Every structure is written in structure tokens, then in C-alpha cells.
Amino acid sequence: MKPVRWGMLSTAGIGRVVAAALRTSPHADLVAVGGRDADRARRYAEDIGAELSFGSYDELLARDDIDAVYVPLPVSMHTEWTIKALEAGKHVLCEKPFAVTAADAVRCFDAAEAAGRLCVEGLMYRHHPQTQLVRKLVTDGAIGQLAYIRAALTVSAPPGDIRRTTALGGGASLDLGCYCVSAIRLLAGHPRRVHAARVLDHAEGSEGTDLRLAATLEMPGGVLAQFDVALDFPRRDELEIIGTEGKITVPDPWLCRTGHIELQRAGVPRRLPADPDGTFALTFADDPDNADAYRIEFEAASHAITQGTAPLFGRADAVDQAEVVDAIRRAAALGAPVAPAPSVAAVDL
């Protein structure tokens, strides 16, 4: 079966990681780049080994020989270009966060259904065997009854960085919080109520965005979850899951590079390989960005496209995710707890 031919709407840095990931994939081929400047798009395409380049996004979408589109544009442009790509007959993998609101997520999936195309939110860590192993351990009771989850993701982004630009959908809760919320939901379900506090960004162009945010989520079954995100802290990637009989520590939860997790029971820690069956190659030493995680994500999407099957994470998950992130942002703005809208459907793995 021929690989899915992917086009990319952007000349963003993440595209270089994706291009490196797909060089070894027999199922997904990044063949085209669309940008806002023809010369820049051409140079970028040459750098990453893509055969086609276009000086506008619309030109790329008009091509019949491109099956699917990757959208790593600024957050504020996700909904617009996801819908345009779907209406042009392309399948879409849109980078996280998929949408700012649940209503926008619904619009995208309505467009996908009308076009008969697939639409997927790009949270690549979820497809990695490390994440699947963590979820299986929790589900199988390896740490007893789930009781508490703590997550963190912080980076140091200077003023003027796209992640701190209000007009482009910047802010710690959107750019970083989506990972923490996704992991909490994946392991514990849909929150009943959320609390949050934030520190606003006062840099020029960043007014109104959250520079830092911390949240507490009340989950079903008496489970509590907390996370913090920031755009002006040292790099931190953390996930800890605590049960009544033990805990799981994931040292690199979002990029999945270290190749192991830690399971502790009765006070005794045990290191477990993240890929116990050897299904995927974990190449931390040679791959600091872990293109492996992106390759797995694109291969999952490509498989769903070629086989006509539902993606692992679809409409209900993306809508619920957007609703919870939005509820946390509202709770931080109000200084009061917020109850997210009921779950569209449970995540079904």
C-alpha cells in the first residue's frame, strides 16, 4: 500500500522534527510545504527534503496529489485552516491545542464529517508505547486504586516568542497546559470541577495571556489532580501518578525520550522499559527531540486514513479536551471554581 502523502501548512521549526521523523516511515511521506512566502517555502522544503513547495496555503490545498495536511500554525489559526483543509478534501492532523474552545472543535469535526475526511488532534505522546504502558499499569491496578496525579510542563520563552503572543493564541495554559490536561484525562477521566490561578504576562504583545498557571482538578472517584505550567521557568517535564499501593514516575512524559518509567510499590522502586515488547526504537542519545514519537503519531493517522478506520483519539476526545482547557482558563480568570460541561464521551482505547 502506498504511503499517505502529507503536506504541511507552515515553515515552523516543529516541521523539521516531523520531517526527520517521517524519513524512516514506510506509511507517511511529507511531500509538500506551504508558506506565506514562496522563496522561504522553497528553501524550507529543500532543507527538509520535501519535493513540493508553495507560496500560499491555498495553493497547497488545491493540489490533488496531496492526501492529508499537517497544521502546525499558531493556535489562533488552527480552526480556520483545519476547516479549509477539510473542505478542500484533505485529511487533517492539527497540532495541539486543537482548538481554543469546544465550539471550535465541534466546527472542525462537523466539517470533517461533511467532507468524509478524518480529523485528528496532534498530541503525539499519547501514541507512544511509554504512555500506553503507563495507562495499562494504572488500569491493571499496579499502584492500587488511583488517587492523585501531578503533572508539570514549563519552558523558558523570551518576550516576543510566538507562545507569548496574544494575537496568535499564546499563553501557558494553551501551549503547555494541553499536555498536562490530556494526561490527567487519559488516566482519570473527565473532571467534575476545576480550580486555577494564573500570573498574567505583561510583556509587549503578550498582554492578557497567562505567563504561569496552576490548577487543581476534581476527578471522578475522589481522584485529585494538579498541574502547573509556565513560559518563564527552567524546563520541567514531569508526571507522577499515585495510588493507594504505589506510584508511577514518568521522567520524560511528553517527549518520551528516556526509554523507561519508574514503578514503586512498598517503597521499592523498579525501572521498567518504556517499550517492553521492542515495538518501537527509542533513540534518546541520537534524537534529542525524539522524532520517534512524531513518527508513531503520523503512522497511526496514516493507518486510519488508508484503512478507513476511526483514529485512536477522535471527535469526543478533542471536544472534551478543549472544554476542560477552556474551563481551567475561565476558572483562573474568575478566581472561582468552574464545572466543565459534561463529557461528550469517554476516551475509548
N, C-alpha and C positions, 0 to 999 in steps of 0.2 A: 504494500500500500504506500502511495506517495506521501511524503511529509506535508503537513499543513504549511502553506506559505503565509508568513506573517509580515505585516507592515507595522511600522512604529510611527505614531504621531508625536514627534518631539526629537530634539537633539540633546536631551538631558543626559547627565552623567550616568544615571542608572541604566541607560540603554547600552552602555559599553559593558556593564556587568552581564546584562541579559544576552548580548551578542556573544560574549565569551562562553556563557552557559550553553547556548544552542549550537555551538560549533561541533560538539560531540553528540548531538541528539539526532537519531535517525527519524524522529517523528515530527520535529518542528524546525522550520528553516526561516530565519529572519532575512527577508529578501529586499525590503524597501524601507526607506526613511522619508518622512515628510516633515518639513520645517517651514519657518516663516521667511527664510532667505534661501534662494536656490543655490548660491555658491557655498554657503555654510552647510546646507544639507548634503551637497555633493561631497565636500571634504569629509564630513562626518561618516557618510556611507562608505567612502573609500577606507577610512580608518578602521571601521568595524567589519568590513568585508561584505557589505550589502550590495547587491547588484544594481539596485534602482534607487534614485533619489528624486525628490520633488520639492519645488519651492513653495508649496502650499499644502495644507492638509486635505483640501478638497480634491486636488489633483490625485493624490494617493488613493482616496476613497473611490474615485471614478474608475480605477483600474479593475478589470475583470479577472486578472490573473493573481489577485491577492485575496486569500481566503478569509483571513482574520486580522484584527488590528489590536495592537497593544497601545494603551493610552496612559502614559506616564506624565501627562501635562499637569500644571498647577491644579490644586484641588478645586478652585473656583471654575475651572473649565471642564471638569470631569463629566458632569451631566450633559452639557451641551454637545460635546464631541462623542460621547458614548452613544447618544441618541442619533446623531448624524451618521455615525459609522454603521449602526444597526439599520437605519433607513436606507443606507447605500448597499445593504445586503451582506455586510461583513459580520462575522462573529467578533465578540469583544472580550478582551481581558483588560479591565481597568484597574490601574494601580490603586492601592489603599490611600486614604479612605475613599471608598467607592462614591459616597455622596455625603453632603453636609446634613441632609435631613432624610427622614424615612420617606417623605413625599417625593423627593427627588429620586430615591432608589426605586420607588414604585413606578415612576415615569419611565425610567430606563428599562425595567423589566416588562412593562406594558409594550414598549417599543420593540423589545426582543421577541415577545410573543407575536406581535403583529407582523414582524418580518420573518418569523420562523427561524431565528438565529439564537445562538447561545450567548449569554452574558455572564461574566464571572468577575468577582472581586479579587484583586491581587494581593492576598496576604500569604506570601509564599511559604512561611514557616509551617503552616498548617498541614501541608502535604508531605513534609519531611518525615522520615521514619522516626526521628527523635520525638517529635510531637505525638505521633501515633503510639509510640511506646509509653510515653507519659500518660496519655489518656487511658490506655489499656490497663496500666498499673492501678490507676485510680478506680476504674470501673471494676476491676477484679478484686478490689479490697486489699491491695498490697500495703496500704497505710491505714487500714481500718476504715472507719466512717469519715468521709471528707468533712473538714471543719473550718479551714481557713486557707485563703490564697493571698499571697503578696507578690506584686509584680512592680517592676520599675524599668523605665527606659529614659535616659537623659543623654543629651549631647551638648556640645558647645558650638553654637551657630552665631556668627557675628551679626551686628545690626546690618540690615540691608539684605541678608540672606533670604531666599525665597520662602523659607519656612517661617520667617518672622515678618512677612509682608501681608498686611491686612487685606489688600485688594485681591491678592491671589489665593486667599483661603488659608493663610498661615495660622500658626498657633500650636502650642504644645499638645493640647487635647486632641486636635485633629491629626497632626502629623505623627505623633508618637503614641498618644493615648489609645488609638485604634488597635495597636498590637496588644496592649495590656487588657483592654476590654474584651477583645476577641478570645484571648487565652482564658480569661475568667469565665466567659460564656461557654466556651468549649468544654470546660471541666465541670462547671456548676450550674449551667442553665441560664435562665432569663431573670434578671434582678427584679425584686419587688419594689425596692426603693433605693435611691441613691442620694448621697451627700457629697458635697465637693466645696473646696476653697481654692482660690486662684490668686496669683500675683500678675497684674497686667503689665504688658510690655509698653514702655514709654519712649522707645527709640523712634526716630522719624520714620514714618511709613508703617509702623507697627502698632499704632495706637488702637487700643481696643482688643488686641489679641492677648491670649494668655501666655505669658512667659514661663510660668510654672503652674502646675495644678496637682492637687492631691485629692483622692476620692475614696469613699467607703461605700461599698455596695452590699445591701442586704439581699442574700440569695435564698432560694428555696431550701427547706430542710434545716434552717438555722445556720447555714453556712455564711460566714462573713468573708468579704474580700476587700483588699485595699491596694491602691497603686499610686505611684507618683511619676510625673513626667516633667521635664524642664528642657529649655532650649539654651540655658546658660550655665549648665553644670558639667563637670567631667563626665566622660562616657560611662554609663552604667547599663548593663543588660542583666536583669535579674528576674527569676521566677522561683517561688518556693510554695510548695503545696503541703499542707499539714493535715494529718488525720489523727484519729484517736489512738492509733497504734504506731505511728511513724511519720516520716516526712520524705518528700522528694525535692531535691535541689537541682535546678537546671542551670548550669553555669553560663550557657550561651543560648538563651531560648529563642531569640529572634533570627539570628543568622545561622545557628545550628552548625558551628564550626568545630567544636572541641571533640566531638566524637564520643561523648559519654555523658551520663547523668549520674546523680548520686541518690541511692535509696538507703534510708536509715530506719532501722527497726531495733527496739530495745536498746537504743543508744549506740548501736554498732553501725557505722557507715559502710556501704558497699557500692563500689563503682560498677555501673552497668554500661555496656557498649550501646551507643545510640542506634546502631544498625545491627542488631544481633544476628540477623539472617544473612548479612552481607549483600543485601539487595542493591544498595547504592554505595558508591565510592565517596567516602568522606575525606576531603583533602585540605585540611586546615593549613598545613605548612606551606603548600604551594598555591593556596587560594584564599587570601585573607578576606575577600568579600563573599566567599562561598557561593560561587556561581552554581554549585550543585543544587542548592535549594531552589534557585530560579529555574534550572533545567527540569527538575521534578515537577514544578508548578506548571510550566509550559507543556510538558509532556502529558500531564493529567488533562489540561484543557484541550490539547490536540487530540487525545484519545476520545474525549467526549464528542468532539466535533466530527471526527471520522467515523465513529461508531454510532452516532446519533443517540447517545445516552445522556442522562442528566449528569451535570457536574457534581462533584462531591459536595460543594457548597454553592447553593443556588439562591433563588429569589428570597425565600423566607429568611435565610441566614443573613443576607445582605440588608434586608429591610430591618430586621431586628437589631443588627449591629448599628446601623445608622440611628435608629431610635434611641438606643442606650447611650451612645456617644452624645447625641443631642440632649438627652435628659441630664447627663452629667454637666454639660456646658450650661444648661439652664439652672441647675442647682447651684453652680458656682456663681452665676450672675445674680441669682435671687438671694443667696445666702440662706437657703432653706431646702429641706429635702424635697425630692421630686419622684413621683411614681411613673416609671416609663409605661407607655401603652402596652397592653398585653402582647405576648409573643405571637407572631404570625404563625409560627410552627416551631417545634423543637428541632435542633440540629440532629440530623439522622446520618450517622456514619455506618 
